[in-house]
């Protein structure tokens, strides 16, 4: 059966009922545009299950129906297709473009069904697709880019693409690779995959009613939260339920905040899911529990919004200090579900990675960049020689070596020149004590320079820490806003390297602001290059570059670097 909000695509016996729905949709869209043209929401929802030439799927049609119901409750006008052939799907894309055109709307695609990749394009598979060879893919399927292009041509202000595809992929001999291809989100777009690129998602079972990813997405859409937090929580729950076999993935280029459920205008009554569908007694009991959880979460979110950043940080730090040494992985799942974008999220994420490593395989994107897990960064004996230069005068301010002396309790203890253990790094990409010169700083919780899980372009995080200045003992509250902005070549005295470029903007409660741009290589603990601009209230500003002059790994340390140390100055 195909369902779509356009009468000419519908069997006659359904026309009358759906005509009323269409009238309501048009009226709703028109009134929304008149009242608040900036907040028009239109979604194309497709669920294909009853395939003719490949195995059917258990839940994707149900997923589309459930998603359509929830999105309508959240203010979306929905064009819904269930078990669509190619012609119907193409007409649905045209219809969505017409509904969006010129309205500066939020456009969304949700697709559940079979999907595949070919030559770095991702394709939705219609129920009538017959693929006998790779060249049939472009003829028989729908390129996701067709929908993204339709959104762009309609001048949408924000796009959301959610792909719950690649469940049990029967097209491995027709595709370029397993699963879907990794894509960077186009400008103004949030892109979410049910599982990491190059991997296969679980369809769930018929008794569950929905696939694994969509089950948790529907659950989270019931709660007021930012779009990033919705998908972070979905990722956590899918990962936990699948025991790491499936880990959702997303890429964002959004510049504006967006919430499906803002708790005010666009809100959701979870009981609607119980009232508007037929369920078994067991299913209804589960839904009622989810209703209770959704209401509790809504109350928690409302309280959090009323707290200042200082209050939020104090509470999160207190809770983190209680569990940071825990041996129970569920403590970290619970912390991250409560604070998916908190000030100590990356430390909790790394703790989760340490106890429960994912079982998905990293896949490269079109430029050869893999989603790189941030795991092994330091080894005993790793050493790097750095040089600090004043960019205003060109004067070399300091030259010295960093050497990993020992690793214990998830910390790497680093010797700076001959000052034993002058710096202490966390294995998850943070630093608790540092300062290559004599003035040493410390941070509690650790200053987070890298994410706790993957290095991937577009990843953003916010962290807070208490910074203590070694000489004076002064304590400052510091907030860091950090983004991985590129993967590119960086040239330093030691050579040219492929590295992730990261920008960290920091602010202190004494008025100091600090911008650090730094380049890191996966699997190596020290930055290859750092440009720092520090502006202080007292006018004592700094504009410096720190560059790697040379390095050596582990057992190669002595033969390559022992002689170089004699030529270095401590200051």
Secondary structure, DSSP 8 states (H G I E B T S, - for coil): ----S-GGGS-HHHHHHHHHHHHHHHHHHHHHHHHHGGG-EEEEEEE----SSS---SSHHHHHHHHHHHHHHTTEEEEEEES--HHHHHHHHHHHHHHHTTS--EEEEEEEE-EEEETTEEEE--TT---SSGGGHHHHSEEHHHHHHHHHHTT-SEEEEEEEE-SS-S-TTTSSBSS--B----TTEEEEESS-TTS------GGGSS-HHHHHHHHHHTS-B-HHHHHHHHHHHHHHHHTTS---EEEE---S---SB-SSSS---TTHHHHTS---HHHHHHHHHHHHHHHHHHHHHHHHHHS-HHHHHHHHHHHHHHHTT-S-HHHHHHHHHH-TT-TTHHHHHHHHHHHS-------BBTTS-B-EE------TT-EEEEEEEETTT--EEEEEEEEEEEEETTEEEEEETTEEEEEEEETTSEEEEE-SSS--EEEEEEEE-S-SSEE-TT-EEEEEEEEEETTT--EEEEEEEEEEEEEEEEEETTEEEEEEEEEEEEEETTS-EEEEEEEE-TT--S-SEEEEEEE-TTS--EEEEEEEEEEE-GGGHHHHHTTGGGG----
